[in-house]
Amino acid sequence: MTKFISFNYLITSLLLLITLNVASQDVSYEDGKNYILGGIEVTGLQSYNEQTVKTYTGLRIGQPIVLPGEQISAVINKLWGLELFSAIDFYIVNIEDEKVFLELNIIERPTLTTVKFTGVKERKIKELVEDTDLKKGKKITESLIANTKNYLANKYKKQGYLNAKVAIATKVDTSQVNARSMLVSINKGDKVKISDIIFEGNEQLSDKKLRKALKSTKKKRLGRFWKKSKYIKKDYEEDLVLLVDKYAENGFRDARVISDTLTKIDENNIQLKIKVEEGNKYYFGDIDFVGNTVYTDRQLSQVLGIKKGATYNGVLLRERIADNSKPDPNDITSLYQNNGYLFSSINPVEVSAANDTINFEVRIIEGKETFLDHVTVNGNDRTNDHVIFRELRTRPGQKYNKSDIIRSIRELGQLGFFDAEQITPDVLNADPNAGTVDLDWSLVESGSSQIELQGGYGGGGFIGTLGLSFSNFSVKNLFNGEEYKPVPMGDGQTFALRLQASRTFRVYSLNFVEPWLGGKKPVQFNMSFSRTQQFLASFGGRNGIEVDKNRQFSITGVTVGMAKRVQWPDDFFTISHSLSYQLYDFRNYNTGLFNFGNGQSNSIAYTFGVSRNAMQGGRIFPRGGSNFEITAKFTPPYSLFSNKDFRGLKERSEELAPIVQQQGGAITPESKELERIDQERFRLLEYYKVKFKGDWYTTLLGSADKSLVLRTNAEFGFLGGYNSAVGNVPFERFFVGGDGLNNFTLDGRDIVQLRGYENQSVTAIDPLTGQQEGALIYNKFSMELRYPLTLKPSASIFGLAFLEAGNSFNNFQDFNPFQLRRSAGVGLRIFMPAFGLLGIDFGYGFDEDLRPQSIGNGPSGWQTHFIIGQQF
């Protein structure tokens, strides 16, 4: 916060002036004379107490005093130091014998009561008041006004408003004594643009290359989007350094900027002229290492990666020694720090220059091997220490390792319990002589529990949803009443409960995850239970829809799984196994969605998964790395051990399906036979299901908190069977298109997001029934540009623009990975700890979807998608 100090003091000689006002006497004060102070009166006060001022002067009746003299000067200086008064004068009002009577006349400075800003947005005013310290009760001085004007004008000039003007006016506020209100008028004007950048003296590097080297200073050009052409002095000065670096990258070690000139073209445009001196081009000669004992010259040369005879590149040399632009660079400094040598020092020194060749010595002071003495954590108000320490790769007694610290930051960010932007490892008590350091992890808790409470109208009635997700739960404290704040927390377990109900369906699900089973190794145990009931509904009746709860379709499922983090191929990999059972129960549920309305299907499946999660920057807004997962789900091949004539059953089913379809769902001998046949075929489901999903994140430009990030995504799924005689199962299929929300699914289906199209509209048509009954194959590709608006713990918000393409197919014969439904659009995401992820997307589909009524009707067009609680 900027503070302003008034320096509006009177010249010392004036401070010593005493005005004479002696009735009926003429007194000469050329020489000081001794008196006894007979009395002192304070006049001119408006808001201060007279006795308080007298006490502050330190003058006491009866004390000796010399007039003129240093005592009066000291009192005046002392009062000026308060910065409360605009005038201070002493008068002699009377002299009786040896006694002198004085009057102290004071003019108080006015007090600021209110301040109003014009010309700026309302949300910016609070920040301006704090920066300028224009608060109620502040004494108004000429210095305060002048400093405030200068500060504000310079503030906006730094932002590119070179014509910014600030005016400050005050007026008497009659509501208080000696008070004034203030009006600060700001006219920023338009941002001054750079019409042209002219270079002089450059022969070796073209104007185009030099303009490109200026990172933030760009001239006006039609279509420029990311980098504007406004002039900001600070950015320009930094770019001049980059300009010299560009020469250094190309061998011109001695290049420098001789002069730079700013010329005003008009009120809104300027021209920059930069004159450079290039110097001679140089090459690397011998590079010798001195002082190294831990690593050989050959090992260090491999990391340095600079060969004799290469064009001199000062920037590259600096980065290969110590690259501070990356958290985990491949440089010599990191090589030492990753092996315990925190106190190492590496300096490249030019030892000779013969003609155009420069010889170097890389002088290394390795220092003492460093070990971690104490490792502590702070800021974890809810999360227990052991949950944090088991994720840390920094333990007391271990060698100091920079890469372990970076990996620990990533692991803590992936937990989701802490604000990933504020995870700070502080190196404390570094002792180069003992070779020890302490490491303190500073954390800021973020909300790790979410509540979903929704109500709405749909499907002919009210739909209510209650969801509770506790991702930092503690089972062991369930019966400890003191730990309910509001629920037992802190052990890193996940407990989620979700209930959704309407007149036509009910969904119950319960999920529990223990990420460190036994507490010793990262072995995750998960268990889930779910039950879904769908009641047959038809239009009509008193409320517009008739629900028959005696006719229903339900799925009951239980899943138990284990996952273990492994060390090969690297320790980002996780191997998972799960065993699941689903019971599909039909009770007089003839809708055409399935070929049988009574009976049961059973699915016992084993799922094997391999995943690699190496995202960087936290789960909400990753800035780098990748995340991919391959899963394969299998059921036993029952038909291979059965004597049933599955081929005959399938052929008869395919004959009857079109007939039953034409009968419109009526109960006929054909429909009863089809139901019996398909019940026989699918009593025990057999299938295999393979899925792949990969996400890659790349930071294109920007700082740590304002990064433009590219997310690329690829997905693929295939549902197949072991025995072609059985046919494809009617469950577990892929439905492509729309927002991708899968809060309510009937039959184990996968809902695949494809923005720009209506929900499930890019799903292949079944050739037998002519309906969208789910696809057997799908693929999808997408690209997103993401930019954060804020990444605060209370709410993280980022905008995005996307390109997306995908499609679904019924068999491999039709599968064409390049036959895609394309879309593009923009969106916004908001993550609040208590509610999870919320968002909205506006997507335009360039192609028609796969629904029969859409064929030949042109592009899908604009679609709006709402995202609620979707996974990252």
Buried (B, 14 or more C-beta within 10 A) or exposed (E): EEEBEBEEEBEEEEBBBBEEEBEEEEEEEEEEBEBBBBBBEBEBBEEBEBEEBBEEBEBEEEEEBEBBBEBBBEBBBEBBEEBBBBEBBBBBBBBEEEBBBBBBBBEBBBBBBEBEBEBBEEEEBEEBBEBBBBEEEBBBBEBBBBBBBEBBBEBBBBBBBBBBBBEBEBEEBEEEEBBBBBBBBBEBBEBBBBBBBEBEEBEBBEEEBBBEBBEBBBBEEEEEEEEBBBBBBEBBEBBBEBBBBBBBBBBBBEBBBEEBEBEEEEEBBBBBBBBBBBBEBBBBBEBEBEBBEBBEBEBBBEBBEBEEEEEBBBBBBBBBBBBEEEBBBEBBBBBBBBBBBBBBBBEBEEBEEEEEBBBBBBBBEBBBBBBBBEBBBEBBEBBBEEBBBBBBBBEEEBBBBBBBBBBBBBBBBBBBBBBBBBBEBEBEEBEEEEBBBBBBBBBBBBBBBBEBEEEEEEBBBEBEBBBBBBBBBBEEBEEEEEBEEEBBBBBBBBBBBBBBBBBBBBBBBBBBBBBBBEEEEBBBBBBBBBBBBBBBBEEEEEEEBBBEEEBBBBBBBBBBBBBBBBEEEEBBBBEBEBEBEBBBBBBEBBBEBBBBBBBBBBBBBEBEBBBBBBBBBBBBBBBBBBBBBBBBBBBBBBBEEEEBEBBEBBBBBEBBBEEBBEEEEEEBEBBBBBBBBBBBBBBBBBBBBBBBBBBBBBBEEBEEEEBBBEBBBBBBBBBBBBBEBBBBBBBBBBBBBBBBBBBBBBBBBBBBBBBBBBBBBBBBBBEBBEBBBBBBBBBBBBBBBBBBBEBEBEBBBBEBEBBBBBBBBBEEEBBEEEEBBBBBBBBBBBBBBEBBBBBBBBBBBBBBBBBEEBEEEEBBEEBEBEBBBBEB
